Amino acid sequence: MRKNQFGITRMNLEHLKTFHVVASLGSFTEAAKALYMTQPAVSQQIQGIEHALRNPLFDRSKRQIRLTAKGKILFSYMSFPKNG
């Protein structure tokens, strides 16, 4: 995450790509493998997005993660219909 001249945190496309992969796979660990990143790096990017949006995007309970209502909204903007 970078801050602009006004001190506002900005996301870049890589952060959004990471969010999309985590949401699609339902796992920080599997997303890290798919993105050739470490799991802590993936977690850090997701935490940065959550901080920038001031909302949690994932419910982290037990050993599962689920999208929160806000996470579902963001994911819906990033998902495209499949050609069938």
matplotlib code that plots the C-alpha trace (Angstrom):
import matplotlib.pyplot as plt

x = [0.0, 1.2, 0.2, -0.4, 0.5, -2.5, -1.6, -4.4, -3.5, -4.0, -4.3, -2.7, -3.9, -1.6, -3.4, -6.8, -5.5, -4.4, -7.8, -9.5, -7.3, -7.8, -11.5, -11.7, -9.6, -10.9, -7.4, -4.5, -2.1, -3.4, -3.5, 0.1, 1.1, -0.9, 0.7, 4.2, 4.2, 4.7, 1.6, 2.6, 2.9, -0.6, -1.9, -0.2, -1.7, -5.2, -4.7, -3.6, -6.7, -8.9, -7.2, -7.5, -11.2, -11.7, -13.7, -12.8, -13.2, -12.8, -14.2, -11.3, -12.8, -11.2, -9.3, -11.7, -12.0, -15.2, -16.0, -17.8, -20.7, -18.3, -15.9, -18.7, -19.5, -15.9, -15.6, -18.8, -17.3, -14.3, -16.1, -17.1, -19.7, -18.2, -18.8, -20.7]
y = [0.0, 3.4, 6.8, 9.7, 13.3, 13.7, 10.7, 8.5, 4.9, 3.6, 0.0, -1.2, -3.9, -6.5, -6.1, -6.5, -9.6, -11.1, -10.5, -12.1, -15.2, -15.6, -15.2, -17.6, -20.3, -19.7, -20.0, -17.7, -20.6, -21.9, -18.3, -17.8, -21.0, -19.9, -16.4, -17.6, -15.5, -16.3, -16.7, -13.8, -11.6, -12.5, -11.8, -8.5, -7.4, -8.4, -6.6, -3.5, -3.6, -4.0, -1.1, 1.1, 0.3, 0.4, -2.9, -6.5, -8.5, -11.9, -13.6, -15.6, -18.2, -21.5, -22.8, -21.4, -18.0, -16.6, -13.4, -10.8, -8.9, -6.1, -8.7, -10.2, -6.8, -6.2, -9.7, -9.2, -6.2, -8.3, -11.3, -11.7, -14.0, -17.1, -17.8, -21.0]
z = [0.0, -0.9, 0.4, -1.9, -1.2, 1.0, 3.2, 1.8, 1.3, -2.2, -3.4, -6.6, -9.0, -7.4, -4.1, -5.8, -7.7, -4.4, -2.9, -5.9, -5.7, -2.0, -2.3, -5.2, -3.6, 0.0, 1.4, 2.1, 1.8, -1.5, -2.9, -1.9, -3.8, -6.8, -6.8, -6.0, -2.8, 0.9, 3.0, 5.3, 2.2, 1.0, 4.5, 4.7, 1.3, 2.5, 5.7, 3.8, 1.6, 4.7, 6.4, 3.3, 3.0, 6.8, 6.6, 7.1, 3.9, 5.3, 8.4, 9.8, 12.0, 13.0, 10.0, 7.4, 5.8, 4.4, 2.7, 4.8, 3.3, 2.2, 0.8, -1.2, -2.7, -3.7, -5.1, -7.1, -8.8, -9.8, -11.0, -14.6, -16.1, -17.6, -21.3, -21.6]

ax = plt.figure().add_subplot(projection="3d")
ax.plot(x, y, z, "-o")
ax.set_aspect("equal")
plt.show()
